[in-house]
Amino acid sequence: MPKILQLSPHVANLIAAGEVVERPASAVKELLENAVDAGASKVTIEIRDGGMTFLRVTDNGCGMSPEDARTAFLRHATSKLRTEEDLAAIGTMGFRGEALAAIASVSRIDLMTKTAGSLSGVKLHLEAGKITEEAEAGCPDGTTILVRDLFYNTPARMKFMKSDTVEGSRVAAAVQMQALAHPEVAFQFLRDGKQVLSTPGTGGLQAAMYCVYGRDCAKMVSVESRWEGYTLTGYVSLPTDARPSRSLQTFFVNDRPVKSKLLIAALEEAYRNQIMVGKFPACVLHLRLPASAVDVNVHPAKTEVKFLSEKAVFDCVHYGVLGALNKKPDRPAVQFKSTTTPQSPTPLKGAFTPQSPAVTAPIKGGPNPPVSTVTPQSASQTAPLKGEPRKEPFFRTMSAEEYKTFSAALQDAPQPKQPAAAAAARKIPKADNMPLREFVMLPQLHEDKPAPEPPQSAAQAAPPEGEPLVEQTALEMPPEAPWRMVGELYNTYILVEQGEDAFLIDKHAAHERILFEKLKANPEAISAQSLLSPIPVRLNPAAAGELLNNTALLEELGFEIEEFGENTLLLRQIPMDLSPDAAAEAVETLADDLLNGRRESKDTVRDTLLHTVACKAAIKAGWKNDEKELLAVAEAVMAREDLKYCPHGRPICVSLSKKQLEKQFKRS
């Protein structure tokens, strides 16, 4: 067995730095917590090059004396703990005394600090954790720490750093988190000389949220509740404003940002049966409880906590959020789609139309013809302004003579010749030959689509003379097909009959799989459409930075993004098969996949993104689709045995045999 040796202080500090300082954002978090503990009411953060070469935090807190300044950079030196009993009730942000020592061991630091009432302050310069310079300095009350060349002496850690854009975005996320945790402190954040965040520090959480999230937080519901000595305050989103990911769920325990599956479960339990599947609520919630009821010393980064009574915490969050949602009626206003007025078709010669001069022009010297509208209106509503021509209503009654004239004009009008492909149009569209865009249905095309008219019988619709009588039904299949589509259930499942079996096809799952395989089969860039009006997408800093760091991958998927202010991206190009209405949500989901997805290969990431694109572009359950669209999906599923599961693993088709059905009716 090798001889056991004690590590040198320098190596021990480097190990501690690896636990506390993973990247510039980690250093910013620790320095901001120290500033808050020092009683600062204003903190300014400045970074350059993502925080790798320049990171400065200035606060107006209590400052340090020269002796304390020197001691602060020693390991486990802290002003917040004295005895072991203090560990049972930690009420400060930082307490271990590791942060400054860990940061100093992997960087070059300049410190200036001064206490209130002192004539002058002190300035220290450190290299790799060692004080190399000390001098008296004139400076304002408070502390300024400048960190340069982070990880300059640990190249093994340097290679794990991302681009300046990504690292800078993570620093911005850390600053935003502290701004939401401490709305009573005014935070100012400058990135490469540009101010990207400024909070007022008035103590109001909503004001801090507005600075961080913008207008997106205006419709959130206020939460205020108490439960067995626990207090819950903050804001949650309405069920109708749910997000495609959990990226905007923020929890604080005694003003400390934490990650807790317990708190997430309690929050989402309050939305059960009120929110769409696959959607998640957004929140900024502050949970305050006695310091002795929570252990914050269970994770090196202090982002995870352990509660003394998990049931009490769960109930406090669950019932607090549920009560807030019940007080706020969620009745969204009706949204009317903006539609362009279609051009009126050219009327047939002699046909009766509302705009026909023979009908609308008054007889010279005689009264205007009587007109009756379907919806009666008052004279003030229907009377035209002076000088304007009178507009005849579209719906009107006709006399017997007028109707005879109208009917005769229609019969005498020349009928347009049918193209040679008219017979082919009656056939079922082939999924393989059908353009992808042709059965990628957009939401606005299906919400108000009327149901197809029932088929006419031969007696009702007689063919022109000379043509053979061909009886067709709405669900007619070609004679060579061994199956037929019976119909659709609940606007979701396509019902198909084949021999002694019946099949139920999930139209969304099937179409999603078809799209995914088409997208994946094309190794080149996906066809894209440029947008006349770019779509703004507001994300959290980490998500925005991750997308900007993967622009090449996004271009392969048909997306073109552009940075537009802090945390906001502009979509200038989207995949051809994705509707503009779903583009913003798709990008947010892509960002979440990039942040949390697997990274062992580029193909894996691309498949994950293609899942999202296919899901957003596919027809949805509940939509009213054309019969041809349903037939195209059904034919693809029935023709291919490999279409079994959607990209998320849900089954596409389930079978029901005739024997199983007969057993239910006691016929076997």
For each residue, the residues with C-beta under 8 A, 3 or more apart:
1:
2:
3:
4:
5:
6:
7: 11 12 15
8: 11 12
9: 12 13 75
10: 13 14 105 128 129
11: 7 8 14 15
12: 7 8 9 15 16 75
13: 9 10 16 17 75 101 102 105 129
14: 10 11 17 18 105 106 154
15: 7 11 12 18 19
16: 12 13 19 20 75 98 101 102 105
17: 13 14 20 21 102 103 105 106 154
18: 14 15 21 22 157
19: 15 16 98 102 300 301
20: 16 17 26 30 98 99 102 103 300 301
21: 17 18 26 27 30 99 102 103 106 150
22: 18 25 26 301
23: 26 27 51 161 162 167 170
24: 27 28 47 50 51 52 55 150 167 170 171
25: 22 28 29 51 167 170 171 173 174
26: 20 21 22 23 29 30 174 301
27: 21 23 24 30 31 51 55 103 107 147 150
28: 24 25 31 32 45 47 51 55 57 171 174 175
29: 25 26 32 33 174 177 178 301
30: 20 21 26 27 33 34 94 99 100 102 103
31: 27 28 34 35 57 99 103 145 147
32: 28 29 35 36 43 45 57 174 175 178
33: 29 30 36 37 93 94 99 178
34: 30 31 37 38 93 94 99 100 143
35: 31 32 38 40 43 57 59 61 143
36: 32 33 39 40 43 93 178 182 185
37: 33 34 61 80 92 93 94
38: 34 35 59 61 62 63 142 143
39: 36 61 62
40: 35 36 43 59 60 61 142 185
41: 60 184 185 186 201
42: 59 60 185 186 188 201
43: 32 35 36 40 57 58 59 60 185 186 187 188
44: 56 57 58 59 187 188 189 190
45: 28 32 55 56 57 171 175 187 188 189 190
46: 54 55 56 58 189 190
47: 24 28 50 51 54 55 56 168 171 190 191 192
48: 51 53 54 192 193
49: 52 53 54 164 168 192
50: 24 47 161 162 163 164 165 166 167 168 171
51: 23 24 25 27 28 47 48 54 55 150 167 168 171
52: 24 49 149 150 151 161 164 167
53: 48 49 148 149 150
54: 46 47 48 49 51 146 147 148
55: 24 27 28 45 46 47 51 146 147 148 150 171
56: 44 45 46 47 144 145 146 147
57: 28 31 32 35 43 44 45 144 145
58: 43 44 46 142 143 144
59: 35 38 40 42 43 44 142 143 144
60: 40 41 42 43 140 141 142
61: 35 37 38 39 40 142 143
62: 38 39 115 116 141 142
63: 38 113 114 115 116 118 121 141 142 143
64: 68 69 72 113 115 122 143
65: 68 69 115 118 122
66: 69 70 122 134
67: 70 71
68: 64 65 71 72 79
69: 64 65 66 72 111 113 122 124
70: 66 67 73 124 131 134
71: 67 68 74 77
72: 64 68 69 77 100
73: 70 77 100 101 104 109 124 126 129 131
74: 71 77 97 101
75: 9 12 13 16 97 98 101
76: 96 97 98 101
77: 71 72 73 74 97 100 101
78: 81 94 95 96 97
79: 68
80: 37 86 90 92 94 95
81: 78 86 87 90 95 97
82: 86
83: 86
84: 87
85: 88 89
86: 80 81 82 83 89 90
87: 81 84 90 297
88: 85 291 292
89: 85 86 290 291 292
90: 80 81 86 87 95 291 296 297
91: 254 291
92: 37 80 95
93: 33 34 36 37 255 256
94: 30 33 34 37 78 80 97 99
95: 78 80 81 90 92 297
96: 76 78 99 297
97: 74 75 76 77 78 81 94 100 101
98: 16 19 20 75 76 101 102
99: 20 21 30 31 33 34 94 96 102 103
100: 30 34 72 73 77 97 103 104
101: 13 16 73 74 75 76 77 97 98 104 105 129
102: 13 16 17 19 20 21 30 98 99 105 106
103: 17 20 21 27 30 31 99 100 106 107 109 147 150
104: 73 100 101 107 109 126 128 129
105: 10 13 14 16 17 101 102 128 129
106: 14 17 21 102 103 128 150 151 152 153 154 157
107: 27 103 104 147 148 149 150 151 152
108: 125 126 127 128 147 148 149 152
109: 73 103 104 124 125 126 145 146 147 148
110: 123 124 125 145 146 148
111: 69 122 123 124 125 126 143 144 145 146
112: 121 122 123 137 139 143 144
113: 63 64 69 121 122 139 142 143 144
114: 63 118 120 121 122 137 139 140 141 142
115: 62 63 64 65 118 121 141
116: 62 63 141
117:
118: 63 65 114 115 121
119:
120: 114 136 137 138 139
121: 63 112 113 114 115 118 136 137 138 139
122: 64 65 66 69 111 112 113 114 134 135 136 137
123: 110 111 112 133 134 135 136 137 139
124: 69 70 73 109 110 111 131 133 134
125: 108 109 110 111 131 132 133 134
126: 73 104 108 109 111 129 130 131 132
127: 108 130 132
128: 10 104 105 106 108 153
129: 10 13 73 101 104 105 126
130: 126 127
131: 70 73 124 125 126 134
132: 125 126 127
133: 123 124 125
134: 66 70 122 123 124 125 131
135: 122 123
136: 120 121 122 123
137: 112 114 120 121 122 123
138: 120 121
139: 112 113 114 120 121 123 144
140: 60 114
141: 60 62 63 114 115 116
142: 38 40 58 59 60 61 62 63 113 114
143: 34 35 38 58 59 61 63 64 111 112 113
144: 56 57 58 59 111 112 113 139
145: 31 56 57 109 110 111
146: 54 55 56 109 110 111
147: 27 31 54 55 56 103 107 108 109 150
148: 53 54 55 107 108 109 110
149: 52 53 107 108 152
150: 21 24 27 51 52 53 55 103 106 107 147
151: 52 106 107 154 155 157 158 161
152: 106 107 108 149 158
153: 106 128
154: 14 17 106 151 157 158
155: 151 158 159
156: 159
157: 18 106 151 154 160 161
158: 151 152 154 155 161
159: 155 156
160: 157
161: 23 50 52 151 157 158 167
162: 23 50 165 166 167 549
163: 50 166 167 549
164: 49 50 52 167 168
165: 50 162 168 169 545 548 549
166: 50 162 163 169 170 545 546 548 549
167: 23 24 25 50 51 52 161 162 163 164 170 171 545
168: 47 49 50 51 164 165 171 172 191 192 545
169: 165 166 172 173 541 542 544 545 546 548
170: 23 24 25 166 167 173 174 541 542 545
171: 24 25 28 45 47 50 51 55 167 168 174 175 191 541
172: 168 169 175 176 189 191 196 197 541 545 566 567
173: 25 169 170 176 177 540 541 542
174: 25 26 28 29 32 170 171 177 178
175: 28 32 45 171 172 178 179 187 189 197
176: 172 173 179 180 197 212 540 541
177: 29 173 174 180 181 250 257
178: 29 32 33 36 174 175 181 182 185 187 257
179: 175 176 182 183 185 187 197 199 208 211 212
180: 176 177 183 205 208 209 212 250 252 257 284
181: 177 178 252 255 256 257
182: 36 178 179 185 187 255
183: 179 180 199 201 202 203 204 205 207 208
184: 41 201 202 203
185: 36 40 41 42 43 178 179 182 199 201
186: 41 42 43 198 199 200 201
187: 43 44 45 175 178 179 182 197 198 199 201
188: 42 43 44 45 195 197 198 199
189: 44 45 46 172 175 195 196 197 198
190: 44 45 46 47 193 194 195 196
191: 47 168 171 172 194 196 566
192: 47 48 49 168
193: 48 190
194: 190 191
195: 188 189 190 198
196: 172 189 190 191 566
197: 172 175 176 179 187 188 189 211 212 566
198: 186 187 188 189 195 211
199: 179 183 185 186 187 188 207 208 211 212
200: 186 204 207 208 211
201: 41 42 183 184 185 186 187
202: 183 184 207
203: 183 184
204: 183 200 207 208
205: 180 183 208 209 233 234 235 284 286
206: 209 210 217 235
207: 183 199 200 202 204 210 211
208: 179 180 183 199 200 204 205 211 212
209: 180 205 206 212 213 217 220 235 284
210: 206 207 213 214 215 217 218
211: 179 197 198 199 200 207 208
212: 176 179 180 197 199 208 209
213: 209 210 216 217 248 538
214: 210 217 538
215: 210 218
216: 213 538
217: 206 209 210 213 214 220 235 284
218: 210 215
219: 237 238 241
220: 209 217 235 236 237 238 241 282 284
221: 235 236 237 238 324 325 327 328
222: 234 235 324
223: 232 233 234 235 236 285 320 321 324
224: 232 233 320 324
225: 231 232 316 319 320 323 324
226: 229 230 231 232
227: 230 232 312 315 316 319 320
228: 312 315 316
229: 226 289 290
230: 226 227 287 288 289 312 313 316
231: 225 226 286 287 288 289
232: 223 224 225 226 227 285 286 287 288 316 317 320 321
233: 205 223 224 285 286 288
234: 205 222 223 283 284 285 286
235: 205 206 209 217 220 221 222 223 283 284 285
236: 220 221 223 267 281 282 283 285 321 324 325
237: 219 220 221 241 242 243 248 281 282 283
238: 219 220 221 241 325 328 330
239: 242 271 274 275 281 325 330
240: 330 332
241: 219 220 237 238 282
242: 237 239 271 275 276 279 280 281 282
243: 237 246 247 248 279 280 281 282 588
244: 278 279 280 585 588 589 592
245: 248 280 588 589 591 592
246: 243 249 264 280 592
247: 243 539 540 542 543 588 591 592 595
248: 213 237 243 245 282 283 540
249: 246 264 267 280 281 282 283
250: 177 180 257 283 284 285
251: 257 258 259 260 263 264 283 285 287
252: 180 181 255 256 257 258 284 285 286 287
253: 256 258 260 287 288 289 294 296 305
254: 91 287 288 289 291 294 296
255: 93 181 182 252 286 288
256: 93 181 252 253 296 302 305
257: 177 178 180 181 250 251 252 303
258: 251 252 253 263 303 304 305
259: 251 303 304
260: 251 253 263 264 304 305
261: 264 265
262: 265 266 307 310 313 314
263: 251 258 260 266 267 285 287 313 317
264: 246 249 251 260 261 267 268
265: 261 262 268 269 314
266: 262 263 269 270 313 314 315 316 317 318 321
267: 236 249 263 264 270 271 281 283 285 317 318 321
268: 264 265 271 272 275 280 281
269: 265 266 272 318
270: 266 267 317 318 319 321 322 325
271: 239 242 267 268 274 275 281 321 325
272: 268 269 275
273:
274: 239 271 325 330
275: 239 242 268 271 272 279 280 281
276: 242 279
277:
278: 244
279: 242 243 244 275 276
280: 242 243 244 245 246 249 268 275
281: 236 237 239 242 243 249 267 268 271 275
282: 220 236 237 241 242 243 248 249
283: 234 235 236 237 248 249 250 251 267 321
284: 180 205 209 217 220 234 235 250 252
285: 223 232 233 234 235 236 250 251 252 263 267 317 321
286: 205 231 232 233 234 252 255
287: 230 231 232 251 252 253 254 263 313 316 317
288: 230 231 232 233 253 254 255
289: 229 230 231 253 254 293 294 307 313
290: 89 229 293 294
291: 88 89 90 91 254 294
292: 88 89 308
293: 289 290 307 308 309
294: 253 254 289 290 291 305 306 307 308
295: 298 305 306 307 308
296: 90 253 254 256 302 305
297: 87 90 95 96 302
298: 295 304 305 306
299: 302 303 304 305
300: 19 20
301: 19 20 22 26 29
302: 256 296 297 299
303: 257 258 259 299
304: 258 259 260 298 299
305: 253 256 258 260 294 295 296 298 299
306: 294 295 298
307: 262 289 293 294 295 310 312 313
308: 292 293 294 295
309: 293 312 313
310: 262 307 313 314
311: 314 315
312: 227 228 230 307 309 315 316
313: 230 262 263 266 287 289 307 309 310 316 317
314: 262 265 266 310 311 317 318
315: 227 228 266 311 312 318 319
316: 225 227 228 230 232 266 287 312 313 319 320
317: 232 263 266 267 270 285 287 313 314 320 321
318: 266 267 269 270 314 315 321 322
319: 225 227 270 315 316 322 323
320: 223 224 225 227 232 316 317 323 324
321: 223 232 236 266 267 270 271 283 285 317 318 324 325
322: 270 318 319 325 326
323: 225 319 320 326 327
324: 221 222 223 224 225 236 320 321 327 328
325: 221 236 238 239 270 271 274 321 322 328 330
326: 322 323
327: 221 323 324
328: 221 238 324 325
329:
330: 238 239 240 274 325
331:
332: 240 335
333:
334:
335: 332
336:
337: 444 447
338:
339:
340:
341:
342:
343:
344: 355
345:
346:
347: 351 353 355 356
348: 351 409 410 413
349: 409 413
350: 408 409 412 413
351: 347 348 356 406 409 410 413
352: 356 359 398 402 405 406 409
353: 347 356 359
354: 359 360 392 393 394 396
355: 344 347 360 392
356: 347 351 352 353 359 360
357: 360 361
358: 361
359: 352 353 354 356 369 392 402
360: 354 355 356 357 392
361: 357 358
362: 366 367 368 369
363: 366 367
364:
365:
366: 362 363
367: 362 363
368: 362 371 390
369: 359 362
370:
371: 368 392 393 396
372: 396 397
373: 376 377 382 393 395 396
374: 393 395
375:
376: 373
377: 373 381 382
378: 381 382
379: 382 383
380: 383
381: 377 378
382: 373 377 378 379 393
383: 379 380
384: 388 389 390 391
385: 388
386:
387:
388: 384 385
389: 384
390: 368 384
391: 384
392: 354 355 359 360 371 396
393: 354 371 373 374 382 396
394: 354
395: 373 374
396: 354 371 372 373 392 393
397: 372
398: 352 402 403 406
399: 402 403
400: 403 404
401: 404 405
402: 352 359 398 399 405 406
403: 398 399 400 406 407
404: 400 401 407 408
405: 352 401 402 408 409
406: 351 352 398 402 403 409 410
407: 403 404 410 411
408: 350 404 405 411 412
409: 348 349 350 351 352 405 406 412 413
410: 348 351 406 407 413
411: 407 408
412: 350 408 409
413: 348 349 350 351 409 410
414:
415: 464
416:
417:
418: 422
419: 422
420:
421: 424 425
422: 418 419 425 426
423: 426 427
424: 421 427
425: 421 422
426: 422 423 472 476
427: 423 424 478
428: 477 478 481 628 631 632 635
429: 433 434 438 439 628 631 632 635
430: 433 434 632 635
431: 434 439 514 632 633 635 636 639
432: 636
433: 429 430
434: 429 430 431 438 439 632
435: 438
436: 439 440 515 518 576 577
437: 440 576 577
438: 429 434 435 632
439: 429 431 434 436 511 619 628 629 632 633
440: 436 437 511 515 577 617 618 619
441: 445 446 619 623 625 629
442: 445 446 579 581
443: 446 447 579 581 582 620 623
444: 337 447 579 581
445: 441 442 449
446: 441 442 443 449 619 623 624 625
447: 337 443 444 623 624
448:
449: 445 446 624 625 626
450:
451: 624
452: 474 626 627
453:
454: 474
455: 472 473 474
456: 460 461
457: 460 461
458: 461 462 469 471
459: 462
460: 456 457
461: 456 457 458
462: 458 459 469
463: 467 468 469 470
464: 415 467
465:
466:
467: 463 464
468: 463
469: 458 462 463
470: 463
471: 458
472: 426 455 476
473: 455 476
474: 452 454 455 627
475: 484 485 486 487 627
476: 426 472 473
477: 428 481 483 484 485
478: 427 428 481
479:
480:
481: 428 477 478 484
482: 498 499
483: 477 496 497 498 499 638
484: 475 477 481 496 497 498
485: 475 477 494 495 496 630 631 634
486: 475 495 496 497 502
487: 475 494 495
488: 491 492 493 494 495 507 625 630
489: 492 493 495 504
490: 493 621 622
491: 488 621 622 623 624 625
492: 488 489 506 507 508 621 622
493: 488 489 490 504 505 506 507
494: 485 487 488 504 505 507 510 630 633 634
495: 485 486 487 488 489 502 503 504 505
496: 483 484 485 486 502 503 504 505 634 638
497: 483 484 486 501 502 503
498: 482 483 484 501 502 503 638
499: 482 483
500: 657 658 659
501: 497 498 655 656 657 658
502: 486 495 496 497 498 655 656 657 658 661
503: 495 496 497 498 637 638 653 654 655 656
504: 489 493 494 495 496 653 654 655 656
505: 493 494 495 496 510 633 634 637 652 653
506: 492 493 509 510 621 646 650 651 652 653
507: 488 492 493 494 510 511 619 621 625 630 633
508: 492 511 512 618 619 620 621 646
509: 506 512 513 645 646 650 651 652
510: 494 505 506 507 513 514 633 636 637 643 646 652 653
511: 439 440 507 508 514 515 618 619 633
512: 508 509 515 516 614 615 618 646 647 648
513: 509 510 516 517 614 643 645 646 647 652
514: 431 510 511 517 518 633 636 643
515: 436 440 511 512 518 519 577 613 614 617 618
516: 512 513 519 520 610 611 614 646 647
517: 513 514 520 521
518: 436 514 515 521 522
519: 515 516 522 526 577 610 613 614
520: 516 517 607 610
521: 517 518
522: 518 519 526
523:
524:
525: 528 555 556 557 558
526: 519 522 556 557 558 575 576 577 613
527: 558 575 576 577
528: 525 558 559 560 573 574 575 576
529: 558 573 574 575 576
530: 560 572 573
531: 534 535 571 572 573 574 580
532:
533:
534: 531 562 564 570 571 572
535: 531 570 571 574 580 583 584
536: 564 568 569 570 571 584
537: 568 569 570 571 584 587 588
538: 213 214 216 567 568
539: 247 543 544 547 567 568 569 587 588 591
540: 173 176 247 248 543 544 567
541: 169 170 171 172 173 176 544 545 566 567
542: 169 170 173 247 545 546 595
543: 247 539 540 546 547 588 591 592 594 595
544: 169 539 540 541 547 548 563 567 568 569 591
545: 165 166 167 168 169 170 172 541 542 548 549
546: 166 169 542 543 549 550 591 594 595
547: 539 543 544 550 551 554 561 569 587 590 591 594
548: 165 166 169 544 545 551 561 563 569
549: 162 163 165 166 545 546
550: 546 547 553 554 594 605
551: 547 548 554 555 561
552: 555 556
553: 550 556 557 602 605 606 609
554: 547 550 551 557 559 560 561 590 609
555: 525 551 552 558 559 560
556: 525 526 552 553 606
557: 525 526 553 554 575 590 606 609 610 613
558: 525 526 527 528 529 555 573 574 575 576 578 613
559: 528 554 555 571 573 574 575 587 590
560: 528 530 554 555 571 572 573
561: 547 548 551 554 569 570 571 572 587
562: 534 569 570 572
563: 544 548 568 569 570
564: 534 536 568 569 570
565: 568
566: 172 191 196 197 541
567: 172 538 539 540 541 544
568: 536 537 538 539 544 563 564 565
569: 536 537 539 544 547 548 561 562 563 564 587
570: 534 535 536 537 561 562 563 564
571: 531 534 535 536 537 559 560 561 574 583 584 587
572: 530 531 534 560 561 562
573: 528 529 530 531 558 559 560
574: 528 529 531 535 558 559 571 578 580 583 586
575: 526 527 528 529 557 558 559 578 613 617
576: 436 437 526 527 528 529 558
577: 436 437 440 515 519 526 527 613 617
578: 558 574 575 582 583 586 613 616 617
579: 442 443 444 582 583 616 617
580: 531 535 574 583
581: 442 443 444
582: 443 578 579 585 586 616 617
583: 535 571 574 578 579 580 586 587 616
584: 535 536 537 571 587 588
585: 244 582 588 589 616
586: 574 578 582 583 589 590 612 613 616
587: 537 539 547 559 561 569 571 583 584 590 591
588: 243 244 245 247 537 539 543 584 585 591 592
589: 244 245 585 586 592 593 612 616
590: 547 554 557 559 586 587 593 594 609 612
591: 245 247 539 543 544 546 547 587 588 594 595
592: 244 245 246 247 543 588 589 595 596
593: 589 590 596 597 605 608 609 612
594: 543 546 547 550 590 591 597 605 609
595: 247 542 543 546 591 592
596: 592 593
597: 593 594 604 605 608
598: 604 605 608
599: 604 605
600: 604
601: 604 605
602: 553 605 606
603: 606 607
604: 597 598 599 600 601 607 608
605: 550 553 593 594 597 598 599 601 602 608 609
606: 553 556 557 602 603 609 610
607: 520 603 604 610 611
608: 593 597 598 604 605 611 612
609: 553 554 557 590 593 594 605 606 612 613
610: 516 519 520 557 606 607 613 614 647
611: 516 607 608 614 615 647 648
612: 586 589 590 593 608 609 615 616
613: 515 519 526 557 558 575 577 578 586 609 610 616 617
614: 512 513 515 516 519 610 611 617 618 647
615: 512 611 612 618 647 648
616: 578 579 582 583 585 586 589 612 613
617: 440 515 575 577 578 579 582 613 614
618: 440 508 511 512 515 614 615
619: 439 440 441 446 507 508 511 623 625 629 633
620: 443 508 623
621: 490 491 492 506 507 508
622: 490 491 492
623: 441 443 446 447 491 619 620
624: 446 447 449 451 491
625: 441 446 449 488 491 507 619 629 630
626: 449 452 629 630
627: 452 474 475 630 631
628: 428 429 439 631 632
629: 439 441 619 625 626 632 633
630: 485 488 494 507 625 626 627 633 634
631: 428 429 485 627 628 634 635
632: 428 429 430 431 434 438 439 628 629 635 636
633: 431 439 494 505 507 510 511 514 619 629 630 636 637
634: 485 494 496 505 630 631 637 638
635: 428 429 430 431 631 632 638 639
636: 431 432 510 514 632 633 639 640 643
637: 503 505 510 633 634 640 643 652 653
638: 483 496 498 503 634 635
639: 431 635 636
640: 636 637 643
641: 644
642:
643: 510 513 514 636 637 640 652 653
644: 641 651 652 653
645: 509 513 649 650 651 652
646: 506 508 509 510 512 513 516 649 650 652
647: 512 513 516 610 611 614 615
648: 512 611 615
649: 645 646
650: 506 509 645 646
651: 506 509 644 645 654
652: 505 506 509 510 513 637 643 644 645 646
653: 503 504 505 506 510 637 643 644
654: 503 504 651
655: 501 502 503 504
656: 501 502 503 504 660 661
657: 500 501 502 660 661
658: 500 501 502 661 662
659: 500 662 663 668
660: 656 657 663 664
661: 502 656 657 658 664 665
662: 658 659 665 667 668
663: 659 660 666 667 668
664: 660 661
665: 661 662
666: 663
667: 662 663
668: 659 662 663
